[in-house]
Amino acid sequence: MAIKTAEYKAKVKELAAATNTIKNLNATLKYAEEKAGQADKLVAELEKEIQKANKEVEKQGKEVEKVKTKTEAAEPMTKEEVDAIDIIIDKADTPSIVDVH
């Protein structure tokens, strides 16, 4: 009978250890589910930001195309045209403190 009691106690101990392992695994699963939920929310937020950025890029791309279209036929100014630009300042807002002599 002592042998049966010892076997019984060993099985009870083994069962208690298995139950404890199951509890720990369940807690780990719950934690993993919570973290997965948080990750899903972050991914959804990131996808929204990416969509927003893509719309902005598309908008900027359209603006760039408008400017390209406007300036497509434009030619650079010649040296004569640049030299002909009047760069003389008639009246300065503040007096110059630098002596240019």
C-alpha positions as CSV (number, residue, x, y, z in Angstrom):
1,M,0.0,0.0,0.0
2,A,2.9,2.4,0.7
3,I,4.1,1.9,-2.9
4,K,0.6,2.9,-4.2
5,T,0.5,5.9,-1.9
6,A,4.0,7.0,-3.1
7,E,2.9,6.6,-6.8
8,Y,-0.3,8.5,-6.1
9,K,1.7,11.4,-4.4
10,A,4.1,11.4,-7.4
11,K,1.3,11.6,-9.9
12,V,-0.4,14.4,-7.8
13,K,2.8,16.3,-7.8
14,E,3.3,15.7,-11.5
15,L,-0.3,16.9,-12.2
16,A,0.2,20.0,-10.0
17,A,3.3,20.8,-12.0
18,A,1.4,20.3,-15.3
19,T,-1.4,22.5,-14.0
20,N,1.0,25.2,-13.1
21,T,2.6,25.0,-16.5
22,I,-0.8,25.4,-18.1
23,K,-1.6,28.4,-16.0
24,N,1.8,30.0,-17.0
25,L,1.2,29.3,-20.6
26,N,-2.3,30.7,-20.5
27,A,-0.9,33.9,-18.9
28,T,1.7,34.1,-21.6
29,L,-0.9,33.6,-24.3
30,K,-3.1,36.4,-22.8
31,Y,-0.1,38.7,-22.7
32,A,0.8,37.8,-26.3
33,E,-2.8,38.5,-27.4
34,E,-2.7,41.9,-25.7
35,K,0.6,42.8,-27.4
36,A,-0.8,41.6,-30.7
37,G,-3.8,43.9,-30.3
38,Q,-1.5,46.8,-29.5
39,A,0.6,46.0,-32.5
40,D,-2.5,45.8,-34.7
41,K,-3.5,49.3,-33.5
42,L,-0.1,50.7,-34.2
43,V,0.0,49.1,-37.7
44,A,-3.4,50.7,-38.4
45,E,-2.1,54.1,-37.3
46,L,1.0,53.7,-39.4
47,E,-1.1,52.7,-42.4
48,K,-3.1,55.9,-42.0
49,E,0.0,58.0,-41.8
50,I,1.4,56.3,-44.9
51,Q,-1.8,57.0,-46.8
52,K,-1.7,60.6,-45.6
53,A,1.9,60.9,-46.7
54,N,1.2,59.3,-50.1
55,K,-1.6,61.8,-50.7
56,E,0.8,64.6,-49.9
57,V,3.4,63.2,-52.2
58,E,0.8,62.9,-55.0
59,K,-0.3,66.5,-54.3
60,Q,3.3,67.7,-54.5
61,G,3.9,65.7,-57.6
62,K,1.0,67.4,-59.3
63,E,2.4,70.8,-58.3
64,V,5.8,69.8,-59.7
65,E,4.3,68.7,-62.9
66,K,2.4,72.0,-63.2
67,V,5.7,73.9,-62.8
68,K,7.5,71.6,-65.3
69,T,4.7,72.2,-67.8
70,K,4.9,76.0,-67.3
71,T,8.7,76.0,-67.7
72,E,9.0,73.3,-70.3
73,A,9.7,75.7,-73.1
74,A,11.6,78.2,-71.1
75,E,15.1,79.0,-72.1
76,P,17.8,80.2,-69.8
77,M,18.5,83.9,-69.9
78,T,21.4,85.0,-72.1
79,K,24.3,87.0,-70.6
80,E,23.0,90.1,-72.3
81,E,19.6,89.7,-70.7
82,V,21.2,89.1,-67.3
83,D,23.4,92.1,-67.8
84,A,20.4,94.3,-68.8
85,I,18.7,93.7,-65.4
86,D,18.6,96.9,-63.4
87,I,20.2,96.2,-60.1
88,I,20.7,99.7,-58.9
89,I,19.0,100.5,-55.5
90,D,17.4,103.9,-55.7
91,K,16.8,104.3,-52.0
92,A,17.9,102.1,-49.2
93,D,15.8,101.5,-46.1
94,T,18.8,101.8,-43.8
95,P,22.0,103.7,-44.3
96,S,25.1,101.7,-45.2
97,I,27.7,101.5,-42.5
98,V,30.3,99.8,-44.7
99,D,32.7,102.0,-46.5
100,V,33.0,100.7,-50.1
101,H,35.9,102.9,-51.1
